[in-house]
């Protein structure tokens, strides 16, 4: 399986779909399905039954998954593709647009 170029905590911009041009922080990455959860993007309504954790139940809004191909990493306010380089004996992510090391 290929290495994921987007990680939890990255800031991304949605480049396709109903939420195009929205930005947010990545909450979770699902490597198996190649999807990400982005804060405040692709909000869905979920109907919940009353439980010990949620006494009232009702309708809650939460983020829905977006395919990883529909988001792009933001570096210094600019979208960029991601590459990899060896920094000594460590593999690091690099922004293709600027050549800057991301992490």
Helices and strands as residue ranges (DSSP letters): E 11-14, E 23-30, E 35-38, E 43-48, E 58-63, E 66-67, G 68-70, E 71-75, E 78-80, E 82-87, E 90-95
